[in-house]
Amino acid sequence: MHTWKEIAHLLVNLPTSIVGFVYVVASLSIGVALSVTVVGLPLLALALFGARLIGKFERGRARLLLGVRIDEPSPMPAPSKRSGSFLTWLWSSLKDPVGWRTMLYGFIRLPWGIATFTIMAFGVFLLWPVLPFIARALANADRAMVRGLLSRSDELERRIAELESDRGVVVDTAAADLRRIERDLHDGAQARLVALAMGLGLAKEKLLEDPDTAAAMVDEAHGEVKLALQELRDLARGIHPAVLTDRGLDAALSSVASRCTVPVKVTADLPERPAAAIEGIAYFTVSELLQNVSKHSGARTASVEVWRSDQRLLIQVWDDGHGGASLDGGTGMAGLADRLGAVDGLFVIDSPTGGPTTITAELPWRDRAEA
């Protein structure tokens, strides 16, 4: 059965190579000829996009008949309506290595398609005893051609795909944080300040006619001010705590541990401070994990260890609770894993049922902007 699939692939090479060759020659000829006009380069960019579709078809054919598993290349950037972005899209499209390699694949395939079709067509009648060996050799050459020209070009292209995915995670995380801050301001401090303004207004009205009641209302408003200030401090701490900026990760984690309902031992071995962005991610990671310890673990003790290993910042949070933590447990673990992954970090959970739970996070010592 496998041999017949290879023979079928080699016979189909001829019609597909004719289509590919005609497409490449026609699109390049038209695009280059019209490049002196305003439509030439956009047509060439669209031709490269069409070449990608041909490449996708050829990868599917190779997957079906030759058993070649090839990852899809990263997609072309989509045009946008924002000012100036069309030229950016056009330039990146014209430089698309995937499209150009597919163009080259379509151009050189015509003689190969003629050769494989001819050999297979005559081989069925004249070379039947050795046809399986010939088909295997020609199919292996086809596999090499598909892998060489239609697969992802190199590690850089895989890296581009990872960065595009990471960018989406960062944008979604930032949007979620902004929504959280807006909700906390609206439901907490803002509502309290509105009530405070109303209370002071009533106290002002009663100041002359009933000073004792006005004094009581002002005293109550003073308490409301203290509560509002505390809520604003808590909100500011959730955005970026001052202790982290002023004294570093060790002191900030000790502050977080002191607010945990479970006794936490913090050990930090950091000869110097990591990048500010990495420091912030490490702080919020430990903060979220200790909140989970307080709310879900049922632990009696916990510990946080932070240290540097080469160019990586390692964090380990342990507790003696009942275990069972997982990425899909609804405790924010998946969000933490995504946030760390967006900066080339790792997030590993070891939490058997019955405990204990050990969560290890690994971050780069310097972020990409500083690297």
TAGI-V661663 format. One record per residue. N is the residue number from 0. RES is the residue in one letter. BURIAL is + if it has 9 or more other C-alpha atoms within 8 Angstrom, else -. Layout:
n: (N	N)
res: (RES	RES)
burial: (BURIAL	BURIAL)
//
This chain:
n: (0	1	2	3	4	5	6	7	8	9	10	11	12	13	14	15	16	17	18	19	20	21	22	23	24	25	26	27	28	29	30	31	32	33	34	35	36	37	38	39	40	41	42	43	44	45	46	47	48	49	50	51	52	53	54	55	56	57	58	59	60	61	62	63	64	65	66	67	68	69	70	71	72	73	74	75	76	77	78	79	80	81	82	83	84	85	86	87	88	89	90	91	92	93	94	95	96	97	98	99	100	101	102	103	104	105	106	107	108	109	110	111	112	113	114	115	116	117	118	119	120	121	122	123	124	125	126	127	128	129	130	131	132	133	134	135	136	137	138	139	140	141	142	143	144	145	146	147	148	149	150	151	152	153	154	155	156	157	158	159	160	161	162	163	164	165	166	167	168	169	170	171	172	173	174	175	176	177	178	179	180	181	182	183	184	185	186	187	188	189	190	191	192	193	194	195	196	197	198	199	200	201	202	203	204	205	206	207	208	209	210	211	212	213	214	215	216	217	218	219	220	221	222	223	224	225	226	227	228	229	230	231	232	233	234	235	236	237	238	239	240	241	242	243	244	245	246	247	248	249	250	251	252	253	254	255	256	257	258	259	260	261	262	263	264	265	266	267	268	269	270	271	272	273	274	275	276	277	278	279	280	281	282	283	284	285	286	287	288	289	290	291	292	293	294	295	296	297	298	299	300	301	302	303	304	305	306	307	308	309	310	311	312	313	314	315	316	317	318	319	320	321	322	323	324	325	326	327	328	329	330	331	332	333	334	335	336	337	338	339	340	341	342	343	344	345	346	347	348	349	350	351	352	353	354	355	356	357	358	359	360	361	362	363	364	365	366	367	368	369	370)
res: (M	H	T	W	K	E	I	A	H	L	L	V	N	L	P	T	S	I	V	G	F	V	Y	V	V	A	S	L	S	I	G	V	A	L	S	V	T	V	V	G	L	P	L	L	A	L	A	L	F	G	A	R	L	I	G	K	F	E	R	G	R	A	R	L	L	L	G	V	R	I	D	E	P	S	P	M	P	A	P	S	K	R	S	G	S	F	L	T	W	L	W	S	S	L	K	D	P	V	G	W	R	T	M	L	Y	G	F	I	R	L	P	W	G	I	A	T	F	T	I	M	A	F	G	V	F	L	L	W	P	V	L	P	F	I	A	R	A	L	A	N	A	D	R	A	M	V	R	G	L	L	S	R	S	D	E	L	E	R	R	I	A	E	L	E	S	D	R	G	V	V	V	D	T	A	A	A	D	L	R	R	I	E	R	D	L	H	D	G	A	Q	A	R	L	V	A	L	A	M	G	L	G	L	A	K	E	K	L	L	E	D	P	D	T	A	A	A	M	V	D	E	A	H	G	E	V	K	L	A	L	Q	E	L	R	D	L	A	R	G	I	H	P	A	V	L	T	D	R	G	L	D	A	A	L	S	S	V	A	S	R	C	T	V	P	V	K	V	T	A	D	L	P	E	R	P	A	A	A	I	E	G	I	A	Y	F	T	V	S	E	L	L	Q	N	V	S	K	H	S	G	A	R	T	A	S	V	E	V	W	R	S	D	Q	R	L	L	I	Q	V	W	D	D	G	H	G	G	A	S	L	D	G	G	T	G	M	A	G	L	A	D	R	L	G	A	V	D	G	L	F	V	I	D	S	P	T	G	G	P	T	T	I	T	A	E	L	P	W	R	D	R	A	E	A)
burial: (-	-	+	-	+	+	+	+	+	+	+	+	+	+	-	+	+	+	-	+	+	-	-	+	+	-	+	+	-	+	+	+	-	+	+	-	-	-	-	+	+	+	+	+	+	-	+	+	+	-	+	+	-	+	+	+	-	+	+	-	+	+	+	-	+	+	-	+	-	+	-	-	+	+	-	-	-	-	-	-	-	-	-	-	+	+	-	-	+	+	-	+	+	+	-	+	-	+	+	+	+	+	+	+	+	+	+	+	+	+	-	+	+	+	-	+	+	-	-	+	+	+	+	+	-	-	+	+	-	-	+	+	-	-	+	+	-	+	+	-	-	-	+	-	+	+	+	-	+	+	+	+	+	-	-	-	+	+	-	+	+	-	+	-	+	+	+	-	+	+	-	-	+	-	-	-	-	-	-	-	+	-	-	+	+	+	-	+	+	+	+	+	+	-	-	+	-	-	+	+	-	+	+	-	-	+	+	-	-	-	+	-	+	+	+	-	+	+	-	-	+	-	-	+	+	-	-	+	+	-	+	+	-	-	+	+	+	-	-	+	+	-	+	+	-	-	+	+	+	+	+	+	+	+	-	+	+	-	-	+	-	+	+	+	-	+	+	-	-	-	-	-	-	+	+	-	-	+	+	+	+	+	+	-	+	+	+	+	+	+	+	+	+	+	-	-	+	+	+	+	+	+	+	+	+	+	+	+	-	-	-	+	+	+	+	+	+	+	+	+	+	+	+	+	+	-	+	-	-	-	-	+	+	-	-	+	+	+	+	+	+	+	+	-	+	+	+	-	+	-	+	+	-	-	+	+	+	+	+	+	+	+	+	+	+	+	+	-	-	-	-)
//
